[in-house]
Amino acid sequence: MILDTQYLGELANGNQDARRLAEELDDRAAPVRIPAGVVWEVMYGLGRTDRTLAGTRRIYETLFESSTVIPFDDHAARRAGTLRGKHSGSDDRRTLDGADSMVAAHGLLLNEAVVSNDSDLQDVEGLDVVTY
């Protein structure tokens, strides 16, 4: 399972549906992976705030440490760039931002579902998206 930023945010905020899914994933003992682009996006968001978010930062660090962080290599970069370009140039598909295209690329390359309620990801052809 590939975890998206949107899902991690809901976990960090204590969303009960997100927590239930996390418990199900633990019970399945399925591999749980977080793309490096998601780590970047979370840290960017935390870095933008003037408030002290030590507790929130600890929650995210725990999530990162308890999962496998997937590096953004040249294969993922090619796939993400192609996906973003196709979606940007399409009248029928939602536009993917950079981070969403990275998450989708990892899901497709690893043939794993992505956990997210982000409707942009649900529009990626061939990508299995698990909502909660």
C-alpha positions as CSV (number, residue, x, y, z in Angstrom):
1,M,0.0,0.0,0.0
2,I,1.2,3.5,-0.9
3,L,0.2,6.2,1.5
4,D,-0.6,9.6,0.2
5,T,-0.1,13.0,1.9
6,Q,-3.9,13.5,2.2
7,Y,-4.2,10.2,4.1
8,L,-1.3,10.9,6.4
9,G,-2.8,14.3,7.2
10,E,-6.0,12.7,8.3
11,L,-4.1,10.1,10.4
12,A,-2.2,13.0,12.1
13,N,-5.4,14.8,12.7
14,G,-7.0,11.8,14.3
15,N,-9.6,11.0,11.7
16,Q,-11.4,7.9,12.9
17,D,-12.0,6.4,9.4
18,A,-8.3,6.9,8.6
19,R,-7.3,5.2,11.9
20,R,-9.6,2.3,11.2
21,L,-8.0,1.7,7.9
22,A,-4.5,1.9,9.5
23,E,-5.6,-0.8,11.9
24,E,-6.8,-2.9,9.0
25,L,-3.5,-2.5,7.2
26,D,-1.6,-3.5,10.3
27,D,-3.8,-6.6,10.6
28,R,-3.1,-7.6,7.0
29,A,0.6,-7.2,7.5
30,A,0.8,-5.7,4.0
31,P,3.8,-3.6,3.1
32,V,3.2,0.1,3.8
33,R,5.2,2.6,1.8
34,I,5.5,6.3,1.7
35,P,7.0,8.0,-1.4
36,A,9.8,10.4,-0.7
37,G,7.7,13.1,-2.4
38,V,5.1,12.7,0.3
39,V,7.7,13.2,3.0
40,W,8.8,16.3,1.1
41,E,5.2,17.6,0.8
42,V,4.6,17.1,4.6
43,M,7.8,18.8,5.6
44,Y,7.1,21.7,3.3
45,G,3.7,22.1,4.8
46,L,5.1,22.0,8.4
47,G,7.9,24.4,7.5
48,R,5.5,27.0,6.1
49,T,3.7,27.6,9.4
50,D,4.9,30.1,12.1
51,R,3.3,28.0,14.9
52,T,5.3,25.4,16.8
53,L,4.0,22.1,15.7
54,A,6.4,19.8,17.6
55,G,3.6,17.3,18.4
56,T,2.4,17.2,14.8
57,R,6.0,16.8,13.6
58,R,6.5,13.9,16.0
59,I,3.3,12.2,14.6
60,Y,4.6,12.4,11.1
61,E,8.1,11.3,12.0
62,T,6.6,8.3,13.7
63,L,4.6,7.5,10.5
64,F,7.7,7.9,8.4
65,E,9.8,5.7,10.7
66,S,7.2,2.9,10.8
67,S,6.9,2.7,7.0
68,T,9.3,2.2,4.1
69,V,10.1,5.5,2.4
70,I,10.4,4.9,-1.3
71,P,13.1,6.9,-3.1
72,F,12.1,9.0,-6.1
73,D,14.4,7.5,-8.7
74,D,14.7,8.1,-12.4
75,H,12.0,5.5,-13.3
76,A,9.5,7.2,-10.9
77,A,10.5,10.6,-12.3
78,R,9.8,9.5,-15.9
79,R,6.5,8.0,-15.0
80,A,5.4,10.9,-12.8
81,G,6.4,13.5,-15.5
82,T,4.6,11.6,-18.2
83,L,1.4,11.3,-16.0
84,R,1.5,14.9,-15.1
85,G,1.9,16.0,-18.7
86,K,-0.9,13.7,-19.9
87,H,-3.2,15.0,-17.2
88,S,-2.3,18.7,-17.8
89,G,-2.9,18.3,-21.5
90,S,-6.2,16.6,-21.2
91,D,-9.7,18.0,-21.3
92,D,-11.1,14.8,-19.7
93,R,-8.7,14.2,-16.8
94,R,-8.1,16.2,-13.6
95,T,-4.7,17.9,-13.4
96,L,-2.2,16.2,-11.1
97,D,0.2,18.4,-9.1
98,G,3.8,17.3,-8.7
99,A,3.4,15.4,-5.5
100,D,0.2,13.6,-6.7
101,S,2.0,12.5,-9.9
102,M,4.9,11.1,-7.8
103,V,2.5,9.1,-5.6
104,A,0.5,7.8,-8.7
105,A,3.8,6.9,-10.4
106,H,4.9,4.8,-7.4
107,G,1.5,3.1,-7.2
108,L,1.6,2.2,-10.9
109,L,5.3,1.1,-10.9
110,L,5.0,-1.1,-7.8
111,N,1.5,-2.3,-8.8
112,E,0.2,-1.3,-5.4
113,A,-2.9,0.6,-4.3
114,V,-2.7,4.2,-3.1
115,V,-4.6,5.1,0.1
116,S,-6.2,8.5,-0.4
117,N,-9.5,10.4,-0.7
118,D,-7.9,12.8,-3.2
119,S,-10.2,12.8,-6.2
120,D,-7.3,13.7,-8.5
121,L,-5.7,10.4,-7.9
122,Q,-8.9,8.5,-8.5
123,D,-8.8,9.8,-12.1
124,V,-5.5,8.1,-12.9
125,E,-6.0,5.3,-15.4
126,G,-4.9,1.9,-14.0
127,L,-4.3,3.2,-10.5
128,D,-6.1,1.4,-7.7
129,V,-7.1,3.9,-5.0
130,V,-8.3,2.9,-1.6
131,T,-10.6,5.4,0.0
132,Y,-11.8,5.4,3.6
